[in-house]
């Protein structure tokens, strides 16, 4: 009898502890972290982050499927750091990320869009993209990034769309470096397309091929100081203009890294 009582007590203690043991697995912490606080939606995290702060993607995540937008409309400067992880987002009728205010830097990870429109839509404010892989889900008319208003700066990364990689129907986009692909050849006007907006290269950057704007279906843009010879080439020739150009290129690269929080080489 004592043996059964002991087993019964042990069983009751185990049952009493089960809910507490399961807490970590059942925790409601969302995938978006600001400081030490986790949020279930990116909109909540954007509202909570302070000016100059960082939202970190704590794990691979899929935004809730709904016929609506994931709107980033906070009028402040902040960074969304994917921390090497993947954000899968968007529904058939909506863009994955819609940004219409503030100064938003998105960096260091992957965005996969299931939308039939754009993975990222810039409709105002200023947006900086760097160290990203942005890929659409394979539908015909998808665009990796669209700009209808505001300012977009692409510092690096790979951007693959269906009809276009980057489409600028308004506002302005400046590209310092990156690889751009329109997967459905012949359906659009190329992978970097303007129709009312403007796409330009950052000072000193180079695009290959020559018909990179409203033409080629695959384009590689190279930052100035990574080209063959780089600054050493200018110093070797000893031209004053070459030295000035080299200085401007290095200053631009420094600003790119400073804005994106990329470690600056010693």
N, C-alpha and C positions, 0 to 999 in steps of 0.2 A: 504493500500500500504506500509506503514512504517513497518507493521508487516511482510510482505513478504520480504522486503529488509533486515530486521534484520535476518530473517531465512536464506536468501541467503548468507549474510556475514558470519553467523555462520557456514554454510555448507562449504563455501570456506576455512575458517580458519581450520576446521576439516580435510578437504582433504589435505591441505597444511602440516598439522602436522602428518598425517598418516605414511609417510615414516620414519620419525624420531622415532615415537612411536614403529614401527616394528623393528627397528635396533637390539635390543637385541635378538629377535627371529631369525633374519636373519644373525646374526654375523657369520663370517667365521672362528672363532677361532677353531683350531683343538683340539684333545683330549690330546695331549702331551705337557706338560708345562715344560719349563726351566726358572726358575726365574719367571718373570712376562710375559714372551712371550710364546705364544701358537703356536704349529706346527701341520700341517695336517698329517705328516707322522713321523714314529718313526726314520727313517733314517735321516730326517732333524733335528730332536731333538738331535740325537746322534752326528751329525756334529757340532751342536751349543753348546752343553754342554761343560763346561770347565773341565779340569782334576780335579778329585775329586768332581765334581758336581753331581747333581741329576736331572734325568728326572722323572716327576710325571705324572701318568695317571689321568687326571682330571675328567674323567667320563668313564663309561662302553663304550667300543668301539669295532668295528669290522674293522680289517685291510682290505684295498681295495682288492676285489677278483680279482686275476690275476694269470696267470701261471708263477710265478716267486718267488723270495725269498725276505723276509724282512731281509736285510743284515745289521748286525752291525759289521762294519769293521774298526772302529776308533781305532787307536793304542794309547789308553789312559785309565786311570782308571776312572770309573763313576758308578753310581747306577741308575737302573731303578726301581722306587718305584711305585707299582701298587696301593698303597694307599687304599687297601681293595676292589678294583674294579676288573672287569672282562675284559680281553682282549680275544676276539674271533678272531682267525687268521688262515691263511693258505688256500690253495686251494688243489684240489685233487692231484696235482703233485708236490707240494712244501711244505717244512717245514714251520711252523709258524714263527719261529725265527731262523736265521742262524748267528752264531757268529764265526768269524775266526781271531780276533785280539783283543788286549787290555785286560783290566781287568774289567770285567763286573759283577756287582752284581745285581741280579733280585730277588725281595722280595715283600712280603706283599700283596698277592692278588691271583687271579685265571687266568689261561690260559687254554682256551678250543681250541683244534686244530680240524679243519675240514680236515686236510691233510691226505693223505694215507701213509705218511712216518713217520715223527717225529714232535712232538710239538716244541721241542728245539733241534737243531743240533749244537754241538760244534765241530768246524773244525780248531781250533787254539786259541791261547790266553789262558786266565784263566777266568773261569766262576764260580761264587758262587750263589747258589740257597738257599733261606731260606724263611720260612713262606709262602710257595706257595701251591696251589692246581693246579696240571697240569693234565689235563684229555684229552684223545683223543676222537674223535667223534664216536667211535664204530666200525671202519673198522678193518678187521682182522689183517693186518700186521703193524698196527701203533705202534709206540714206543713213550712213553712220552718224554724221553730224549735219544739222541744218541751222542756218542763221537767218532769221527774219528781221531782227533788229538787235542793236547793241554791238558789242565787240568780242571777237573770239581770237585767242592766241593759242596756237598749237606749237609746243616746244619739242615734242618727240612722240614716238609711238607708232602703232599700226592701226589703220582705219579702213575697214572693209565694209562696203555697202553693196546693195543690189544694183540700183541704177546709178547712184553717185556715192562717192566716199564723203565728200564735203560739198554741200550745196549752199550758196549764199544768195538768197533772194532779197536781202536787205541788210543793212548794217555793214560790218567789215570784218574780214578774217585775215590774220597775218600768220604765216607759217614759217617757222625757223627750221624744222626738220621733221621727218616722218616718212612713212611708207603708206601709200594710198592706192586702193584698188576698187574698181567697179566690176563686180563679178559678171554682170549680164552685159556682155559686149554688144554695142550697137543700139541699146535701148535708150541711152541718154547721150549727153554731149561730152562724156568723159568722166573721170573720177573727181576732178576738181572743177566745179561748175558755178558760174555766176549768172544771175538773171535779175538784175536790179541792185545787187549788192556788189562788193568788191573783195577779191582775194589777191593778196600780194605776198611776196616773199620778204622775210626779215632781211635787214642789211647784210649783204655778203653771202647769204644762202643761195644755193644753186639747185635748180630742178632738172631732172632728167626723165623723159626726153624734152626737146625744145617746145613741143606743142602741149605742155603740161596743163595749160588753162583752157577749158572748154575743148579738149581734144583727146588726149591719151586716156586709155582705160586703166593704166597703171603708171604711177609716178613715184619717184623717190626724191625727196628733198633733203639735201645735205647741209648741215650747219657749216659756216664759213671755216672755222678752225679745224675741221676734220677733213678738209679736202687735201689732195695730194700736195705735199710740200708744206702746207699750212703756213704758219708765221715764219718758220725757218726759211722758207723759200723767199719771202720778202726781205728778210734780213740778209740772206745770202747775196741777193742782187743789190742790196745797199741803197735802194731808192728811198728818198724821204717820204714820198707818197705811200710806198709800200709799208713803211713803218707806221705811218698814221693809220692806214687801213687796218693793219694788224692790231693796233691798239684799240680801235673801234670794235673790231671783231671780238677781242678778248673782253672788252667791257660789256658787250651784248651778252656773251656767254655767261659772264659773272652775274648779270642781272637775271638771266633765265634761271640759273641755279638758286639764286637768292630767293626769287619769288616762289619757286616750287619746293624750296627746302631741300634741294639736292646737295649732298656733301660737296664742298669745294675742295678740289685736289690741292695738296700742299705743293 
